[in-house]
Amino acid sequence: MPDRAPQPVDRTLPTEEARDLIALVREIVQREIAPRAAEEEEAGRFPRELFSLLSESGLLGLPYGSEYGGGDQPYEVYLQVLEELAGARLTVGLGVSVHSLACHALAGYGTEEQRAEHLGAMLGGGLLGAYCLSEPSSGSDAASLRTRAEREGDGWVVTGTKAWITHGGVADFYTVLARTGGEGARGISAFLVPGDAEGLSAAAPEKKMGMKGSPTAQLHFDGVRVPESRRIGDEGQGFAIALSALDSGRLGIAACAIGVAQAALDESLSYAGGRRQFGRPIADFQGLRFMLADMATKVEAGRALYLAAARLRDRGLPFSKEAAMAKLFCTDTAMQVATDAVQILGGYGYTSDFPVERLMREAKVLQIVEGTNQIQRMVIARHLAGPESR
């Protein structure tokens, strides 16, 4: 059975422009993304042409300023675009979130000269980005990263390996965190590295449980030369830049998770209304109705949580705790709702003829990326009770 686009969700959007934007996204989803999502995911095909279309449509730079080719949209609106895209195909929704994350360092910490030279092409010039923080031996403990950037002449030479890189091997640019000083968080700097830099290579993509159309690969930096003009922010400021990006990135993951959860709920409602047992639709049975009610409540609660955090960000207020809460709750919700959807569809839910088994596999990764949900609990607890004593 082919995938279908998620049922439209009634949204409270701040402007007529935002309403038109969501309508455009839904049109692209229904025409270009949803009809081929299951087939292309099964084949492990990366949809580069879709990202080119999204760039041409102005959807890859939504939360950034129009002076550099961005969309001037508040995060409240941008995240709802991600939800729509992820509900149709997580490879696309999460890919847009990762691209936005990769642009964050330059947009927020680059010089005017750097932004003028690079940011326009990154936001609306058809380029696709990736974010390089994790390494084989430093995932949750990102401050222990080992990739080094050594000064040489008027630039830097980067050596090391990055791991679990979404768009690894297909991105046009990489925001790379590398060690330029001593151990710990203060010895890390940020660099903007072209995708075709000499000495940069990608390993074979990881064979993943879900999101098979999104390449995730190790990147090897074998003496990659990076000019001083591509170092972003001050030397040693990289870890602070990374944390700033991750707060926003966690909201992107939360929105993608609710997109997946909404899609699973839509499929459950459709199936339960059409499947008949004992002479009536299974949606008439109280036990199943209660499952659907719980699923819908969690989806709405997750959406409210990520939007509330986005509004804090849009007002320039602290939102790190709320971002961690949204990422934690929304991704756990996606996993639970997708699992319940498989149960509601019974044996059919366990087959690839229906999309809920794919949604269940995709939901799992959202509990891991941008900081595992155990890390989110640590972040939330520190905000509530202060840092742990040592």
BALOBA-1460 file (C-alpha; in Angstrom, 3 decimals):
// residues 390
<rec num="1" residu="m" x="0.000" y="0.000" z="0.000"/>
<rec num="2" residu="p" x="1.566" y="3.388" z="-0.975"/>
<rec num="3" residu="d" x="2.344" y="6.020" z="1.619"/>
<rec num="4" residu="r" x="0.102" y="9.030" z="1.828"/>
<rec num="5" residu="a" x="0.799" y="12.495" z="3.164"/>
<rec num="6" residu="p" x="-0.184" y="13.162" z="6.793"/>
<rec num="7" residu="q" x="-3.654" y="14.636" z="7.242"/>
<rec num="8" residu="p" x="-3.467" y="18.461" z="7.507"/>
<rec num="9" residu="v" x="-3.176" y="19.679" z="11.066"/>
<rec num="10" residu="d" x="-4.992" y="22.863" z="12.049"/>
<rec num="11" residu="r" x="-2.294" y="25.319" z="12.990"/>
<rec num="12" residu="t" x="-2.257" y="28.696" z="14.661"/>
<rec num="13" residu="l" x="0.221" y="30.641" z="12.532"/>
<rec num="14" residu="p" x="1.299" y="34.215" z="13.283"/>
<rec num="15" residu="t" x="0.994" y="35.733" z="9.790"/>
<rec num="16" residu="e" x="-0.685" y="35.273" z="6.428"/>
<rec num="17" residu="e" x="2.793" y="34.713" z="4.986"/>
<rec num="18" residu="a" x="3.295" y="31.803" z="7.369"/>
<rec num="19" residu="r" x="-0.040" y="30.280" z="6.376"/>
<rec num="20" residu="d" x="0.917" y="30.537" z="2.711"/>
<rec num="21" residu="l" x="4.260" y="28.934" z="3.512"/>
<rec num="22" residu="i" x="2.669" y="25.910" z="5.183"/>
<rec num="23" residu="a" x="0.302" y="25.566" z="2.218"/>
<rec num="24" residu="l" x="3.309" y="25.536" z="-0.134"/>
<rec num="25" residu="v" x="5.055" y="22.892" z="1.969"/>
<rec num="26" residu="r" x="1.950" y="20.684" z="1.970"/>
<rec num="27" residu="e" x="1.722" y="20.997" z="-1.809"/>
<rec num="28" residu="i" x="5.356" y="19.922" z="-2.207"/>
<rec num="29" residu="v" x="4.826" y="17.060" z="0.253"/>
<rec num="30" residu="q" x="1.763" y="15.721" z="-1.548"/>
<rec num="31" residu="r" x="3.225" y="16.102" z="-5.038"/>
<rec num="32" residu="e" x="6.929" y="15.358" z="-4.655"/>
<rec num="33" residu="i" x="7.709" y="13.600" z="-1.363"/>
<rec num="34" residu="a" x="4.959" y="11.356" z="-0.018"/>
<rec num="35" residu="p" x="4.146" y="9.336" z="-3.165"/>
<rec num="36" residu="r" x="7.677" y="7.882" z="-3.434"/>
<rec num="37" residu="a" x="8.784" y="7.897" z="0.197"/>
<rec num="38" residu="a" x="8.372" y="4.169" z="0.964"/>
<rec num="39" residu="e" x="9.889" y="2.994" z="-2.314"/>
<rec num="40" residu="e" x="12.924" y="5.273" z="-2.090"/>
<rec num="41" residu="e" x="13.557" y="4.522" z="1.571"/>
<rec num="42" residu="e" x="13.453" y="0.803" z="0.881"/>
<rec num="43" residu="a" x="15.961" y="1.316" z="-1.954"/>
<rec num="44" residu="g" x="18.172" y="3.490" z="0.254"/>
<rec num="45" residu="r" x="18.050" y="6.315" z="-2.247"/>
<rec num="46" residu="f" x="19.175" y="9.779" z="-1.133"/>
<rec num="47" residu="p" x="16.781" y="12.365" z="-2.635"/>
<rec num="48" residu="r" x="19.259" y="15.109" z="-3.528"/>
<rec num="49" residu="e" x="16.845" y="16.523" z="-6.109"/>
<rec num="50" residu="l" x="14.295" y="17.149" z="-3.338"/>
<rec num="51" residu="f" x="16.791" y="19.253" z="-1.406"/>
<rec num="52" residu="s" x="17.502" y="21.209" z="-4.593"/>
<rec num="53" residu="l" x="13.756" y="21.801" z="-4.950"/>
<rec num="54" residu="l" x="13.472" y="22.884" z="-1.325"/>
<rec num="55" residu="s" x="16.383" y="25.291" z="-1.836"/>
<rec num="56" residu="e" x="14.764" y="26.772" z="-4.948"/>
<rec num="57" residu="s" x="11.536" y="27.149" z="-2.960"/>
<rec num="58" residu="g" x="13.320" y="29.057" z="-0.181"/>
<rec num="59" residu="l" x="12.853" y="26.311" z="2.415"/>
<rec num="60" residu="l" x="16.489" y="25.635" z="3.359"/>
<rec num="61" residu="g" x="17.116" y="28.996" z="5.009"/>
<rec num="62" residu="l" x="13.812" y="29.763" z="6.717"/>
<rec num="63" residu="p" x="15.030" y="30.819" z="10.196"/>
<rec num="64" residu="y" x="17.840" y="33.051" z="8.890"/>
<rec num="65" residu="g" x="17.871" y="36.689" z="7.787"/>
<rec num="66" residu="s" x="16.751" y="37.762" z="4.328"/>
<rec num="67" residu="e" x="19.864" y="39.925" z="3.888"/>
<rec num="68" residu="y" x="21.766" y="36.673" z="3.288"/>
<rec num="69" residu="g" x="19.056" y="34.840" z="1.371"/>
<rec num="70" residu="g" x="17.173" y="33.436" z="4.364"/>
<rec num="71" residu="g" x="13.431" y="33.391" z="4.937"/>
<rec num="72" residu="d" x="13.150" y="35.684" z="7.981"/>
<rec num="73" residu="q" x="10.758" y="33.200" z="9.590"/>
<rec num="74" residu="p" x="10.462" y="32.737" z="13.358"/>
<rec num="75" residu="y" x="11.391" y="29.352" z="14.749"/>
<rec num="76" residu="e" x="7.730" y="28.818" z="15.598"/>
<rec num="77" residu="v" x="6.988" y="28.680" z="11.862"/>
<rec num="78" residu="y" x="10.189" y="26.950" z="10.720"/>
<rec num="79" residu="l" x="9.601" y="24.030" z="13.087"/>
<rec num="80" residu="q" x="6.092" y="23.486" z="11.757"/>
<rec num="81" residu="v" x="7.578" y="23.233" z="8.271"/>
<rec num="82" residu="l" x="9.941" y="20.537" z="9.575"/>
<rec num="83" residu="e" x="6.990" y="18.673" z="11.082"/>
<rec num="84" residu="e" x="5.184" y="18.625" z="7.732"/>
<rec num="85" residu="l" x="8.285" y="17.391" z="5.876"/>
<rec num="86" residu="a" x="9.197" y="14.739" z="8.453"/>
<rec num="87" residu="g" x="5.652" y="13.385" z="8.534"/>
<rec num="88" residu="a" x="5.981" y="12.544" z="4.858"/>
<rec num="89" residu="r" x="9.602" y="11.362" z="4.921"/>
<rec num="90" residu="l" x="11.956" y="11.724" z="7.866"/>
<rec num="91" residu="t" x="15.011" y="11.661" z="5.580"/>
<rec num="92" residu="v" x="13.845" y="15.002" z="4.193"/>
<rec num="93" residu="g" x="12.618" y="16.645" z="7.390"/>
<rec num="94" residu="l" x="15.649" y="15.688" z="9.445"/>
<rec num="95" residu="g" x="17.891" y="16.571" z="6.499"/>
<rec num="96" residu="v" x="16.561" y="20.127" z="6.482"/>
<rec num="97" residu="s" x="17.097" y="20.323" z="10.255"/>
<rec num="98" residu="v" x="20.709" y="19.144" z="9.893"/>
<rec num="99" residu="h" x="21.345" y="21.641" z="7.094"/>
<rec num="100" residu="s" x="19.997" y="24.450" z="9.286"/>
<rec num="101" residu="l" x="22.228" y="23.238" z="12.130"/>
<rec num="102" residu="a" x="25.242" y="23.333" z="9.809"/>
<rec num="103" residu="c" x="24.478" y="26.973" z="8.919"/>
<rec num="104" residu="h" x="24.084" y="28.077" z="12.537"/>
<rec num="105" residu="a" x="27.749" y="28.656" z="13.344"/>
<rec num="106" residu="l" x="28.439" y="30.928" z="10.384"/>
<rec num="107" residu="a" x="25.143" y="32.809" z="10.712"/>
<rec num="108" residu="g" x="25.559" y="33.408" z="14.437"/>
<rec num="109" residu="y" x="29.327" y="33.710" z="14.931"/>
<rec num="110" residu="g" x="30.885" y="34.448" z="11.550"/>
<rec num="111" residu="t" x="32.234" y="37.827" z="10.562"/>
<rec num="112" residu="e" x="30.370" y="40.065" z="8.129"/>
<rec num="113" residu="e" x="32.945" y="39.178" z="5.492"/>
<rec num="114" residu="q" x="32.472" y="35.447" z="6.057"/>
<rec num="115" residu="r" x="28.704" y="35.704" z="5.924"/>
<rec num="116" residu="a" x="28.801" y="37.811" z="2.782"/>
<rec num="117" residu="e" x="31.080" y="35.305" z="1.070"/>
<rec num="118" residu="h" x="29.444" y="32.016" z="2.061"/>
<rec num="119" residu="l" x="26.040" y="32.314" z="3.712"/>
<rec num="120" residu="g" x="23.942" y="33.219" z="0.675"/>
<rec num="121" residu="a" x="24.962" y="30.052" z="-1.180"/>
<rec num="122" residu="m" x="24.445" y="27.963" z="1.959"/>
<rec num="123" residu="l" x="20.911" y="29.245" z="2.545"/>
<rec num="124" residu="g" x="19.535" y="29.472" z="-0.973"/>
<rec num="125" residu="g" x="22.163" y="28.515" z="-3.503"/>
<rec num="126" residu="g" x="21.428" y="24.821" z="-3.789"/>
<rec num="127" residu="l" x="24.139" y="23.750" z="-1.343"/>
<rec num="128" residu="l" x="23.591" y="21.110" z="1.339"/>
<rec num="129" residu="g" x="25.398" y="21.109" z="4.676"/>
<rec num="130" residu="a" x="26.414" y="18.708" z="7.437"/>
<rec num="131" residu="y" x="27.478" y="19.113" z="11.057"/>
<rec num="132" residu="c" x="30.606" y="17.381" z="12.342"/>
<rec num="133" residu="l" x="30.844" y="17.108" z="16.123"/>
<rec num="134" residu="s" x="30.639" y="13.406" z="17.065"/>
<rec num="135" residu="e" x="33.592" y="11.031" z="16.759"/>
<rec num="136" residu="p" x="34.045" y="7.274" z="17.172"/>
<rec num="137" residu="s" x="35.174" y="7.734" z="20.784"/>
<rec num="138" residu="s" x="33.235" y="10.908" z="21.704"/>
<rec num="139" residu="g" x="29.486" y="10.932" z="21.280"/>
<rec num="140" residu="s" x="27.685" y="12.156" z="24.386"/>
<rec num="141" residu="d" x="31.050" y="13.358" z="25.768"/>
<rec num="142" residu="a" x="31.608" y="15.726" z="22.855"/>
<rec num="143" residu="a" x="34.154" y="17.864" z="24.740"/>
<rec num="144" residu="s" x="36.637" y="14.965" z="24.562"/>
<rec num="145" residu="l" x="36.856" y="15.052" z="20.761"/>
<rec num="146" residu="r" x="40.280" y="14.276" z="19.251"/>
<rec num="147" residu="t" x="40.184" y="15.645" z="15.708"/>
<rec num="148" residu="r" x="42.928" y="18.285" z="15.637"/>
<rec num="149" residu="a" x="43.483" y="21.487" z="13.701"/>
<rec num="150" residu="e" x="47.134" y="22.565" z="13.749"/>
<rec num="151" residu="r" x="48.329" y="25.983" z="12.661"/>
<rec num="152" residu="e" x="50.408" y="25.937" z="9.497"/>
<rec num="153" residu="g" x="51.345" y="29.128" z="7.693"/>
<rec num="154" residu="d" x="48.273" y="31.317" z="7.212"/>
<rec num="155" residu="g" x="45.818" y="28.511" z="7.893"/>
<rec num="156" residu="w" x="45.115" y="25.208" z="9.598"/>
<rec num="157" residu="v" x="45.602" y="21.518" z="8.880"/>
<rec num="158" residu="v" x="42.783" y="19.262" z="10.136"/>
<rec num="159" residu="t" x="43.439" y="15.598" z="10.937"/>
<rec num="160" residu="g" x="41.064" y="13.074" z="12.489"/>
<rec num="161" residu="t" x="37.795" y="11.195" z="12.060"/>
<rec num="162" residu="k" x="34.216" y="12.277" z="12.582"/>
<rec num="163" residu="a" x="31.416" y="9.734" z="13.019"/>
<rec num="164" residu="w" x="27.655" y="9.483" z="12.562"/>
<rec num="165" residu="i" x="27.606" y="12.394" z="10.128"/>
<rec num="166" residu="t" x="24.241" y="12.898" z="8.441"/>
<rec num="167" residu="h" x="24.881" y="13.772" z="4.767"/>
<rec num="168" residu="g" x="28.423" y="12.455" z="5.197"/>
<rec num="169" residu="g" x="29.949" y="12.132" z="1.749"/>
<rec num="170" residu="v" x="27.189" y="14.040" z="-0.078"/>
<rec num="171" residu="a" x="27.275" y="17.452" z="1.626"/>
<rec num="172" residu="d" x="28.711" y="20.520" z="-0.081"/>
<rec num="173" residu="f" x="30.069" y="21.957" z="3.166"/>
<rec num="174" residu="y" x="30.772" y="20.765" z="6.696"/>
<rec num="175" residu="t" x="30.772" y="22.721" z="9.950"/>
<rec num="176" residu="v" x="33.605" y="20.973" z="11.778"/>
<rec num="177" residu="l" x="34.563" y="21.137" z="15.444"/>
<rec num="178" residu="a" x="38.266" y="20.409" z="15.984"/>
<rec num="179" residu="r" x="40.769" y="20.732" z="18.800"/>
<rec num="180" residu="t" x="43.101" y="23.716" z="18.458"/>
<rec num="181" residu="g" x="44.273" y="23.847" z="22.068"/>
<rec num="182" residu="g" x="44.503" y="21.733" z="25.195"/>
<rec num="183" residu="e" x="42.088" y="19.156" z="26.532"/>
<rec num="184" residu="g" x="38.504" y="19.967" z="27.391"/>
<rec num="185" residu="a" x="35.821" y="22.246" z="26.019"/>
<rec num="186" residu="r" x="37.969" y="25.390" z="25.853"/>
<rec num="187" residu="g" x="40.415" y="23.884" z="23.391"/>
<rec num="188" residu="i" x="37.924" y="23.476" z="20.535"/>
<rec num="189" residu="s" x="37.370" y="25.724" z="17.503"/>
<rec num="190" residu="a" x="34.893" y="25.720" z="14.613"/>
<rec num="191" residu="f" x="35.719" y="25.592" z="10.899"/>
<rec num="192" residu="l" x="33.779" y="25.728" z="7.642"/>
<rec num="193" residu="v" x="35.215" y="23.018" z="5.383"/>
<rec num="194" residu="p" x="34.238" y="22.597" z="1.700"/>
<rec num="195" residu="g" x="32.884" y="19.189" z="0.773"/>
<rec num="196" residu="d" x="35.487" y="18.784" z="-1.970"/>
<rec num="197" residu="a" x="38.502" y="19.709" z="0.169"/>
<rec num="198" residu="e" x="41.642" y="17.732" z="-0.639"/>
<rec num="199" residu="g" x="42.271" y="15.055" z="1.980"/>
<rec num="200" residu="l" x="38.611" y="14.794" z="2.988"/>
<rec num="201" residu="s" x="36.943" y="11.436" z="2.337"/>
<rec num="202" residu="a" x="33.869" y="9.543" z="3.504"/>
<rec num="203" residu="a" x="33.620" y="5.915" z="4.560"/>
<rec num="204" residu="a" x="30.842" y="3.679" z="3.270"/>
<rec num="205" residu="p" x="27.459" y="4.745" z="4.708"/>
<rec num="206" residu="e" x="26.306" y="2.994" z="7.854"/>
<rec num="207" residu="k" x="23.700" y="0.257" z="7.420"/>
<rec num="208" residu="k" x="20.910" y="1.572" z="9.601"/>
<rec num="209" residu="m" x="17.627" y="0.283" z="10.986"/>
<rec num="210" residu="g" x="15.709" y="3.193" z="9.474"/>
<rec num="211" residu="m" x="16.231" y="6.356" z="7.445"/>
<rec num="212" residu="k" x="17.982" y="4.258" z="4.834"/>
<rec num="213" residu="g" x="17.716" y="7.062" z="2.300"/>
<rec num="214" residu="s" x="19.764" y="9.419" z="4.480"/>
<rec num="215" residu="p" x="23.503" y="8.688" z="4.261"/>
<rec num="216" residu="t" x="25.222" y="8.520" z="7.661"/>
<rec num="217" residu="a" x="28.977" y="8.033" z="7.413"/>
<rec num="218" residu="q" x="32.342" y="8.561" z="9.012"/>
<rec num="219" residu="l" x="34.426" y="11.400" z="7.596"/>
<rec num="220" residu="h" x="38.219" y="11.163" z="7.466"/>
<rec num="221" residu="f" x="40.323" y="14.335" z="7.544"/>
<rec num="222" residu="d" x="43.782" y="13.464" z="6.270"/>
<rec num="223" residu="g" x="45.692" y="16.724" z="6.506"/>
<rec num="224" residu="v" x="42.844" y="18.859" z="5.195"/>
<rec num="225" residu="r" x="44.041" y="22.447" z="4.727"/>
<rec num="226" residu="v" x="41.613" y="25.123" z="5.873"/>
<rec num="227" residu="p" x="42.449" y="28.844" z="5.507"/>
<rec num="228" residu="e" x="42.219" y="31.141" z="8.511"/>
<rec num="229" residu="s" x="39.303" y="32.877" z="6.778"/>
<rec num="230" residu="r" x="37.215" y="29.733" z="7.310"/>
<rec num="231" residu="r" x="37.676" y="29.544" z="11.072"/>
<rec num="232" residu="i" x="34.357" y="30.601" z="12.636"/>
<rec num="233" residu="g" x="34.319" y="32.604" z="15.850"/>
<rec num="234" residu="d" x="37.286" y="33.007" z="18.147"/>
<rec num="235" residu="e" x="39.897" y="30.329" z="18.643"/>
<rec num="236" residu="g" x="38.679" y="28.127" z="21.494"/>
<rec num="237" residu="q" x="35.062" y="29.250" z="21.114"/>
<rec num="238" residu="g" x="33.983" y="26.190" z="19.162"/>
<rec num="239" residu="f" x="32.371" y="24.218" z="21.967"/>
<rec num="240" residu="a" x="30.201" y="27.165" z="23.003"/>
<rec num="241" residu="i" x="29.168" y="27.516" z="19.346"/>
<rec num="242" residu="a" x="28.353" y="23.808" z="19.224"/>
<rec num="243" residu="l" x="26.169" y="23.954" z="22.350"/>
<rec num="244" residu="s" x="24.316" y="26.969" z="21.005"/>
<rec num="245" residu="a" x="23.606" y="25.122" z="17.771"/>
<rec num="246" residu="l" x="22.456" y="21.993" z="19.599"/>
<rec num="247" residu="d" x="19.808" y="23.866" z="21.596"/>
<rec num="248" residu="s" x="18.191" y="24.931" z="18.327"/>
<rec num="249" residu="g" x="18.860" y="21.566" z="16.702"/>
<rec num="250" residu="r" x="17.021" y="19.753" z="19.489"/>
<rec num="251" residu="l" x="13.912" y="21.736" z="18.668"/>
<rec num="252" residu="g" x="14.289" y="20.601" z="15.068"/>
<rec num="253" residu="i" x="14.412" y="16.971" z="16.175"/>
<rec num="254" residu="a" x="11.366" y="17.502" z="18.404"/>
<rec num="255" residu="a" x="9.370" y="18.886" z="15.474"/>
<rec num="256" residu="c" x="10.457" y="15.997" z="13.236"/>
<rec num="257" residu="a" x="9.389" y="13.553" z="15.946"/>
<rec num="258" residu="i" x="5.900" y="15.016" z="16.111"/>
<rec num="259" residu="g" x="5.721" y="14.791" z="12.326"/>
<rec num="260" residu="v" x="6.451" y="11.057" z="12.548"/>
<rec num="261" residu="a" x="4.001" y="10.619" z="15.425"/>
<rec num="262" residu="q" x="1.238" y="12.484" z="13.583"/>
<rec num="263" residu="a" x="1.767" y="10.322" z="10.501"/>
<rec num="264" residu="a" x="1.522" y="7.160" z="12.626"/>
<rec num="265" residu="l" x="-1.657" y="8.468" z="14.266"/>
<rec num="266" residu="d" x="-3.177" y="9.312" z="10.868"/>
<rec num="267" residu="e" x="-2.487" y="5.801" z="9.595"/>
<rec num="268" residu="s" x="-4.000" y="4.287" z="12.744"/>
<rec num="269" residu="l" x="-7.179" y="6.334" z="12.442"/>
<rec num="270" residu="s" x="-7.550" y="5.484" z="8.769"/>
<rec num="271" residu="y" x="-7.035" y="1.768" z="9.342"/>
<rec num="272" residu="a" x="-9.233" y="1.568" z="12.440"/>
<rec num="273" residu="g" x="-12.106" y="3.237" z="10.615"/>
<rec num="274" residu="g" x="-11.956" y="0.839" z="7.669"/>
<rec num="275" residu="r" x="-11.018" y="-2.481" z="9.270"/>
<rec num="276" residu="r" x="-14.068" y="-4.511" z="10.348"/>
<rec num="277" residu="q" x="-14.089" y="-7.307" z="12.895"/>
<rec num="278" residu="f" x="-17.099" y="-8.945" z="14.586"/>
<rec num="279" residu="g" x="-19.375" y="-7.018" z="12.219"/>
<rec num="280" residu="r" x="-18.209" y="-3.476" z="12.937"/>
<rec num="281" residu="p" x="-15.174" y="-1.171" z="12.501"/>
<rec num="282" residu="i" x="-12.478" y="-1.866" z="15.065"/>
<rec num="283" residu="a" x="-12.562" y="1.862" z="15.901"/>
<rec num="284" residu="d" x="-15.851" y="1.118" z="17.690"/>
<rec num="285" residu="f" x="-14.108" y="-0.988" z="20.344"/>
<rec num="286" residu="q" x="-13.391" y="0.889" z="23.542"/>
<rec num="287" residu="g" x="-9.919" y="-0.535" z="24.106"/>
<rec num="288" residu="l" x="-8.742" y="0.672" z="20.724"/>
<rec num="289" residu="r" x="-10.516" y="4.022" z="21.104"/>
<rec num="290" residu="f" x="-8.625" y="4.629" z="24.329"/>
<rec num="291" residu="m" x="-5.329" y="3.853" z="22.571"/>
<rec num="292" residu="l" x="-6.149" y="6.389" z="19.855"/>
<rec num="293" residu="a" x="-7.143" y="8.985" z="22.444"/>
<rec num="294" residu="d" x="-3.849" y="8.549" z="24.302"/>
<rec num="295" residu="m" x="-1.866" y="8.743" z="21.048"/>
<rec num="296" residu="a" x="-3.619" y="11.943" z="19.960"/>
<rec num="297" residu="t" x="-3.158" y="13.538" z="23.384"/>
<rec num="298" residu="k" x="0.586" y="12.858" z="23.364"/>
<rec num="299" residu="v" x="0.970" y="14.266" z="19.852"/>
<rec num="300" residu="e" x="-0.842" y="17.481" z="20.771"/>
<rec num="301" residu="a" x="1.122" y="17.817" z="24.006"/>
<rec num="302" residu="g" x="4.422" y="17.345" z="22.182"/>
<rec num="303" residu="r" x="3.490" y="19.927" z="19.560"/>
<rec num="304" residu="a" x="2.546" y="22.430" z="22.260"/>
<rec num="305" residu="l" x="5.835" y="21.808" z="24.061"/>
<rec num="306" residu="y" x="8.104" y="22.371" z="21.071"/>
<rec num="307" residu="l" x="6.144" y="25.453" z="19.993"/>
<rec num="308" residu="a" x="6.365" y="26.934" z="23.485"/>
<rec num="309" residu="a" x="10.152" y="26.492" z="23.442"/>
<rec num="310" residu="a" x="10.321" y="28.011" z="19.957"/>
<rec num="311" residu="r" x="8.448" y="31.091" z="21.105"/>
<rec num="312" residu="l" x="10.968" y="31.590" z="23.906"/>
<rec num="313" residu="r" x="13.762" y="31.428" z="21.339"/>
<rec num="314" residu="d" x="11.964" y="33.874" z="19.066"/>
<rec num="315" residu="r" x="11.686" y="36.354" z="21.951"/>
<rec num="316" residu="g" x="15.389" y="36.100" z="22.704"/>
<rec num="317" residu="l" x="14.808" y="34.365" z="26.043"/>
<rec num="318" residu="p" x="16.713" y="31.352" z="27.431"/>
<rec num="319" residu="f" x="15.283" y="28.113" z="26.062"/>
<rec num="320" residu="s" x="17.927" y="25.432" z="26.665"/>
<rec num="321" residu="k" x="15.903" y="23.621" z="29.341"/>
<rec num="322" residu="e" x="12.723" y="23.803" z="27.287"/>
<rec num="323" residu="a" x="14.541" y="22.553" z="24.176"/>
<rec num="324" residu="a" x="15.793" y="19.520" z="26.100"/>
<rec num="325" residu="m" x="12.285" y="18.888" z="27.458"/>
<rec num="326" residu="a" x="10.783" y="19.135" z="23.982"/>
<rec num="327" residu="k" x="13.384" y="16.808" z="22.462"/>
<rec num="328" residu="l" x="12.897" y="14.271" z="25.278"/>
<rec num="329" residu="f" x="9.103" y="14.265" z="25.306"/>
<rec num="330" residu="c" x="8.501" y="14.514" z="21.562"/>
<rec num="331" residu="t" x="10.902" y="11.735" z="20.606"/>
<rec num="332" residu="d" x="9.612" y="9.405" z="23.318"/>
<rec num="333" residu="t" x="6.118" y="10.227" z="22.056"/>
<rec num="334" residu="a" x="7.091" y="9.367" z="18.483"/>
<rec num="335" residu="m" x="8.427" y="5.985" z="19.575"/>
<rec num="336" residu="q" x="5.347" y="5.178" z="21.663"/>
<rec num="337" residu="v" x="2.808" y="6.344" z="19.094"/>
<rec num="338" residu="a" x="4.549" y="4.504" z="16.244"/>
<rec num="339" residu="t" x="4.707" y="1.324" z="18.353"/>
<rec num="340" residu="d" x="1.001" y="1.635" z="19.181"/>
<rec num="341" residu="a" x="0.245" y="2.167" z="15.491"/>
<rec num="342" residu="v" x="1.904" y="-1.141" z="14.639"/>
<rec num="343" residu="q" x="-0.204" y="-2.802" z="17.337"/>
<rec num="344" residu="i" x="-3.425" y="-1.286" z="16.011"/>
<rec num="345" residu="l" x="-2.710" y="-2.512" z="12.497"/>
<rec num="346" residu="g" x="-1.836" y="-5.961" z="13.856"/>
<rec num="347" residu="g" x="-0.126" y="-8.251" z="11.375"/>
<rec num="348" residu="y" x="-0.460" y="-5.657" z="8.625"/>
<rec num="349" residu="g" x="1.441" y="-3.179" z="10.770"/>
<rec num="350" residu="y" x="4.400" y="-5.526" z="10.814"/>
<rec num="351" residu="t" x="4.651" y="-5.559" z="7.019"/>
<rec num="352" residu="s" x="6.136" y="-3.002" z="4.658"/>
<rec num="353" residu="d" x="2.820" y="-2.818" z="2.799"/>
<rec num="354" residu="f" x="1.823" y="-0.206" z="5.360"/>
<rec num="355" residu="p" x="4.075" y="2.677" z="6.469"/>
<rec num="356" residu="v" x="3.797" y="2.252" z="10.237"/>
<rec num="357" residu="e" x="6.639" y="-0.273" z="10.470"/>
<rec num="358" residu="r" x="8.917" y="2.242" z="8.743"/>
<rec num="359" residu="l" x="7.717" y="5.018" z="11.048"/>
<rec num="360" residu="m" x="8.480" y="2.836" z="14.065"/>
<rec num="361" residu="r" x="12.033" y="2.168" z="12.841"/>
<rec num="362" residu="e" x="12.575" y="5.842" z="12.077"/>
<rec num="363" residu="a" x="11.207" y="7.017" z="15.427"/>
<rec num="364" residu="k" x="13.922" y="5.116" z="17.267"/>
<rec num="365" residu="v" x="16.789" y="7.186" z="15.909"/>
<rec num="366" residu="l" x="15.158" y="10.390" z="17.127"/>
<rec num="367" residu="q" x="15.690" y="9.252" z="20.733"/>
<rec num="368" residu="i" x="19.423" y="9.089" z="19.989"/>
<rec num="369" residu="v" x="20.457" y="11.990" z="17.716"/>
<rec num="370" residu="e" x="21.225" y="15.543" z="18.951"/>
<rec num="371" residu="g" x="21.986" y="14.089" z="22.369"/>
<rec num="372" residu="t" x="20.401" y="10.891" z="23.653"/>
<rec num="373" residu="n" x="17.319" y="11.219" z="25.805"/>
<rec num="374" residu="q" x="19.421" y="10.276" z="28.821"/>
<rec num="375" residu="i" x="21.564" y="13.356" z="28.089"/>
<rec num="376" residu="q" x="18.383" y="15.465" z="27.813"/>
<rec num="377" residu="r" x="17.412" y="14.376" z="31.300"/>
<rec num="378" residu="m" x="20.823" y="15.452" z="32.570"/>
<rec num="379" residu="v" x="20.432" y="18.866" z="30.917"/>
<rec num="380" residu="i" x="16.963" y="19.336" z="32.404"/>
<rec num="381" residu="a" x="18.088" y="18.248" z="35.878"/>
<rec num="382" residu="r" x="21.016" y="20.685" z="35.852"/>
<rec num="383" residu="h" x="18.645" y="23.529" z="35.071"/>
<rec num="384" residu="l" x="16.336" y="22.453" z="37.881"/>
<rec num="385" residu="a" x="18.850" y="21.608" z="40.593"/>
<rec num="386" residu="g" x="22.128" y="23.125" z="39.439"/>
<rec num="387" residu="p" x="25.301" y="21.385" z="38.250"/>
<rec num="388" residu="e" x="26.282" y="18.162" z="39.939"/>
<rec num="389" residu="s" x="28.877" y="18.594" z="42.680"/>
<rec num="390" residu="r" x="32.224" y="16.980" z="41.967"/>
